[in-house]
Amino acid sequence: MTKSRAFIVVLLSFIAGVGIASFLTVPAHVLYLPLMLGAVAMVVFWKKKAVRVGAIAVIFLLAGIVRYRLSQPAEDFDIIQAFNGNKVQFVGVVYEEPDVRQDHMKLTIVSREVEGKKVQGKVLVKSPQYPAYAYGDILRIECELQAPEPIEDFAYDAYLARYDIYSICYRPRIEKEASGEGNPVLSVVYRLKQKFVSRINQVVPEPEASFLGGLILGAKHSIPAWLLEAFQKTGTTHIIALSGFNISIIAVFIQNFCKALWIPRNKAFWISLSAVGLFILMTGGQASIVRAGIMGALVLVARRLGRLSRITNALVFAAFVMVVITPKVLVFDAGFQLSFLATIGLVYLSPYLEKVFKPLPDVFEIRSSMVATLSAIILTTPLILTTFGRFSLIAPLVNVLILPLIPVAMAVGFITGVTAVAWIPLGTVCAWGAWAVLRGILFIVETVAALPYISFEIESFHWIGSAIAYASMGIVLWKIRKKPRMAHAH
């Protein structure tokens, strides 16, 4: 039991505790006895390393259960969800950038008072697109509060619970009382982002403009439904959702692209890492994007270090920190799970797939990018089947075809947006280049999506099947991982 293994065992025990508490309600009094036994064993058998580590692991397991319990909403009248089922008037501040859809907007409100009484908690408010509201606005809202409920097979209540939202509000009456109450830095970022998107929409036609907004900023809500369906059929939705899955793949491709341009490995690493940081900044530093960025950065660090032992510690520690901060993401956030699985594929599986595909030419690092994409797809497919019930046969090929164009589209699109903000005529000139690259990507996606039998709906893929698949993958990876150092195949 080395220090590195003890470190991993202890942190994984905490994560396991959060997982247990996510499914089972563990009464507080049940935790006392194992906690006392663990503390006694740790003290009495301190010199026996295995027993000491086991005792600490038990304590961390219990700590994980307690942390999840503490993340649950309190049962008192000082929280907004206590008023669910009642028509109330409350005052709150717009806590996040408004989520603007095609026919409405969603506002995340942090309440301050209800009927003159100080009350805390978040409310998701669905309102018309106009009048428009902004981050930091103080609103007086009158509506009937409702508790979120599952929608068909979608656990909508659990989805909102990961953001600590336990109340929703439809058909509200809203009065704006003040503005500018948000974080000044975020306010500036959101205003710049809105102006950036607005100018792109002025100089780039649809649907390329909406696609570019999703590509650069993850703003996919304005993308037409038919185009989203095409992305789903071809297994390329990840490029318009800034999750750890696509940030990791794109970061790897940017690094490979830099190497293809004879940029030194060290500079390519920092360029790719800076691109990840730019993603986070441009989206306003949302928690989900920060987590995705951490996953993308870990992949880059793993490729730089070449040491599986070190990156394993870093990966487990990153998971531990994220789960400590937001326990509900472990079980109820598919994006979090996909991010970690994609990272595991890129770190542990890609070196071996690189050996398999080594006979193929690596013109402009396309082979390396194909291996990275395939590694991520293999590790995420069982979860995608369980969560979304769709499997794309053509996903690896389409990703290989369009991934070389993604960094170019992002770079030209970013330049177009910046120049359009500065001077619209110049932005219009740049928009022609952006449109050409974006049209090429969409042409590939639309053409392949129109082919028959490339995507299948699998509604009955049970989570047990996913568990068996991941257990099998784990055994295979464990058996083929014989060397302590990761193969330097990149």
N, C-alpha and C positions, 0 to 999 in steps of 0.2 A: 504494500500500500504506500506508493510514493506520495509526496505532497501534492503533486498535480492531480493524481487520481482521487485523493482525499478531498481536494478542493471541488472537483466535479461532483463527487458523490454527495457532498453536503449541500451544494447549490441545487442539484437535481432533486434532492429530498424536499427542499422548500417548494420547488415547482410542483412536485407530486402532491404535496399537501394542498396547494391551491387547486390542483385538478380534482382531488377527492372532494374538497368542499364545494366545488362547482356543481357536483352531481348529488352529493349527500349532505343533509343537514346534520352536522355533528354538534350535539349539545355541549355547552362549555364544561359541565362537570365530568364529561367523559374524558376530557383532555388532561385532567389533573393527575391521575395515576400514572399514565405513561410519561408525563413530564417529570414527575418526581423520580420515577425509576431511571429515566434517562440521565437526570442530574446526578443521582447517586452513583450510577455506573460510571459516569464520566470522572467523578472525583475518586472513587475507590480504585478503578482500574486505569488510572491516568497513564501509567507506564506501559500498559499494553495498547499499542497503537491501534490495532484493529478494533478493539472494544471501545476505545476512546472515540474513534471516528464514527463507529456505529451509534454510540450514544449521542454525539453531536448531531448526526444525521436525523435521529429520532426527534431531537429538540427542534431542528429546522423544519422537519415535516409538520410538527404541531404548530410551529410559527406560521407556516404557509396556510394552514387551516384557519388560524386566528386572523391572519391578514385578509383572507377572503371574507370572513365574517364581518370585519371592520369596514369593508368596502360596501356592505349592504346598507340600504337606506335605514335611518333611524325611524322608529315608530312613535312620532310625537307630532304635535300640531305646529311646530316651528318649521316644517318643511312643506313645500308646495303640493306634493302628491297627497297630503292629508285632505286636500280639498277636491280630489277626484270625484266626479259624479255631481258636482255642484256648479252652478253658474256664479262666477265671481269676477271681480274687477281687481286686477293686480298691476303693479308697476315693476318693470324690469329693464335690464340693459341688453342690447344685442351683443352677445358674447363672442360670436364668430362671424366671419364673412357670410352674408346671406347666400343661400344655395338657390340660385335662380334657375328655374326649369322653363320649359316651353310655354306653359300656361299658368304658372304660379311660382311662388317663392317660399322657401322654408327658412324660418328664423329660429335660431337657438337663443332663448332668452334666459338669463339668470335673474330670478325674481328677487325683489327687494322688500316688497310689502304686499299684503292682501288685505283689502278693506281697512287700510291704515295700520295694520299690524305687521311687524317685521317678520318676514318669512324667507327662507332660503330654498334653493333647489332650481333645477333647470326645467324649462318647458319648450317643447317643439311646437312652433306656431306655423300653421299653413295659411298663407295669405295671398291675395291677388298680386300680380307683378307690379301693379301701380296702385297707390303711390309707392315709390321705391324707398327702402330704408337701408341704412348703412351700419357697419360695425361701429359700436360705441353709442348708438342712438338710445335715448331713454324713452320707453314707450309705456303708455297706459292702455292696457288691454282688457276688454270685457268679452268673456266667452265661457262656455261650459267645458271644464277640464275633464279629460277622459284618461283612463289608464290604457296604455298600449296593449294590443292583443295580437296574437299570431294571425297572419294573413295566409290562408290555405296552408301550404307546407313551409312557409317562411316564418321563422320565429322572430317576428318584428319586435316583440317586447324584449327579447334577449339582445337583439341587435341594438336597440336604443339604450338598454341597461349598461352596455359597455361604455357609453358616454355619460352615465349617471343621469339619464333622462327617464323619468317615470310618469310624466304627464304630457299629453298632447292637446292641442287646441285647434279646432276647425271653425271656419266661418267667424273670425273674430271682428270686433270693432276696435280699431286702433287709433290712438291719438299720440302724436309725437310731442314730447314735452321738452326735450333737450337733445344735444348731440355732443360728440367729442369726449365721451366718458371712457373710451377704450384706451388701450396701450398706445402711446403716441407713435412708437416705431411701427407697430402693426398697422395703425391707421394709415401711415404714409405708404407702407408696402401694399396694402389693399387698394389704395387710390391709384398707385402706379400700375398695379395689376389690371384694374378696371380700364384705365386709359389705354394700356397696352392692348388688351383684348378688343376694345372699341375701335382702335385704329386698325388693327388687323382685319376686323370685319368690314372696314371701309375700303381697304385696298385689295383684299383677297376675296374672290367669290366663294359661294357655298357649293358643295359641302367642305371644300378644302379649308376654309377659314375655321369652321368648327373643329375639323380634324386637327388643325395646327394648334388650336387652343387646348385640345385634349392632350396632344403630344408634348407640348411645352409645359403646360400648367396643370394637367390632369382634369381640366374643365370639360368633361364629356357630356354634360347634361343637355347641351344645345345640339349635339350630334343627332341627325335624323335616326329614327328607329330602324329603318331599313339598313342603314349603314352599320349600326351597332350589331344587327343580326348577322351581317356579313362578317364582321370581326369575330363574332362568336363561332360561326360555322368554320372559320379558318383557323381558330385557335390563336388569334392575334390580339385579343382584347387587352392583353397586358400592356401593349404599347401606348394605350390611351388612359391607363390608370396608374398613377404614380405609386405603385406598390413596391415592396422589396423585390418582387419577382422581376418586374421590368426594369427597375433601376439597376439591379444587379447585372442583368443581361446587357443593358445599354452601356453601363459603366465598363464592362468587360470588352464590349465591342469598340468603345471609344479608345480604350487602351490598345487593343489590337490594331485599330485603324492608325493610331499614332505610330506604332511600331512599323506598320507598312509604309509610312511616310518617312522612315529612317529617323524618327525622333527617338532619342536615347530612352532606355527603359525607365530610368529614374524620373525624367521629365514627363514621360507618358503616364506614370503613376500619379504624379501631382496634377497633371491636366485632368485626368479622370476623376480624381478625388475632388478637385475644384468644381467639376461639372455636377457631382453629387451635391456639393454644398450649394451650388446655384439653384438646383431643383428645389431644395428645402427653402431657400430664401425667397424664391419667386412665388412659392405657394403659401407664404405667410407663416411657415414654421408650424403647421398643424401637427398634432401629436402623431397621427398615423403616418404622415410623410416623414417626420423625424425618425420614426422606427424603421421605415422603409429605407431611408438614407443610411442609417446605421448598418443595415444588412448589406447594402451595396458597398459601403466602405469596408466592411469586414471581408467581403470577397476580394477586393483589391489588395487589402493587407495580406490575406492568405496567399495570394499569388506572388506577392513581394517577398514574404518571409520564407515560403516553401517548407514550413514546419507544421505538420498536422497537429502535433501536441500543443504548440502554442496557440494555434487558431481554434482548437477545440476548447481550450480554457477561455479564450476571448468570446467565443460563440455562446458558451454556457453562461458566462458572466453577463453578457448582453441580455440574454433571455431572462436571467434572474433579475436584473435591474428593471427591465420593462414590466415584468410580472409584479414586482414589488410596487412599482408606481401605479400600474393599472391591472389589478388581478384578473378582471373579467376578460381581458384579451386572450388569455390562454385557451379558453374553451369556446368563447362566443365571437371571436373575431377571425373570420376566414382569411382576411388579408394578412394578419399577423402570422397565421399558420402557414400560408402559402409563401410568405417572405422567408421564413425559416427553412422550409423544405427546399425552396429554390436555392438558398444559400448552401445548404448541406449538399445538394446536387453539384453545385458549381465548385465547392471546395473538395469534396471527397470522391465524387464519381468522375468528374471531368478529366483528371489525370489519367485514369485507366481507359476512358473512351478515346482520349487523345492517342494512346498507343494503338487502339483498334483501327482508327482512321488515319494513322500515320502514312500509309501508302498513297493517300490522296494528295494532290498538290495543294499548297497553302497560299495561293495567289491573294494578295492583299489581306492575309490573315483570315480568309473566309472559312477555312477548315476549322480554325480555332473557335471562331464565332459559332459555327454550326455545332461543334462539340459542346460549347457552353449552353447553347439553346436546348440541345437534346438532353443534356444533364438535368437542367431545370425542369423540362417537360416530364421526364421520367419520374422524378421525385414528387412532382405536384399532381400528376394524373389521378392517382387513387382518391385524393382529397377532392379534386375537381369533380370527379364522378359522383362522390358521395354528397357533396354540397350543392353542385349545380346540375348534375344529371346529364351532362353532355360530353361527348368524346369526339374529337376531330382527328380523322385519319391523316389529314394532309398538313396538320400544324407544323411538323418539323420542316417540311419542304418550303412552305410559305414563309416561315420565319427566316430561313436561310436566304430566300429571294429578297425579302424586304429589309432585313436588318442592315445590310450595307448602305441602304438609302436613309435610314433613320437619323444617324448623326448629321448627315448632310442636310436633311430636311429641318432638323432642329436648329442647326447653325444658320442656314439661310433664312428660316422663319424668324429666328430671334433678331437677326440683322434687319429684316423687313419691319418687324414691330418697332424696334428702336428708331429706325430712320423715319417711320411713319409718325411716331410720336414727335420727333424733332421737326419734320417737314413732310407733309403728305405727298407732294409731287415726287420727292426722292423715294419715299416709301412705295409709291405706286410702281416706280421703275424696278425696285428690288423685288416687288411682289411677283413679277413675271417669272423670275427664277424660282422663287418659293413655290409658286403654283405648279410649275413644270415637275418639280421633284415630288410634291404632294400628289399630283395627278397620277404620276407613275406608280406610287405606292397604292393608291386607291384602285387603280386599274388592275393591278395584280390581285388585290383582295377581292374586288367585285367579280373579276373573271373566274377565279377559283371558287368563290362562294356559289356561283351559278351552276357549277358542276354537280351532278347527282351523286348521292351516296358518299359524300365526303364527311358528313357529320351525323352522329346518332344520338338520340335521346335515350338515356338509360335511367329510368325513374326508380328502378328497384335495386340499385346498387347500395347494399346495406353497409353501415359503418363497420360491421364485422369483416366484410370483404376487404375494406380499406385497411383495417388493422392487420389482417393476414398478409396483405401485399407489403405493408411497411415492415412487418416482422421478417418477411422473406428478404426484402432489400437489405435490412440491417444485417442479417446473417451473411449474405453475399459480400457486402462491403467489409464486414469484420474479417471474413476469410481471405479476401484478396489484399487486405491491408497488412502486409507483412513487414514492410520497411518503416522505420520511425520517421523518415523524412519523405515529404511529398515529392513525387517525381517531377523533375523540372522539364515538363513537356511544352511549356508555353514559351 
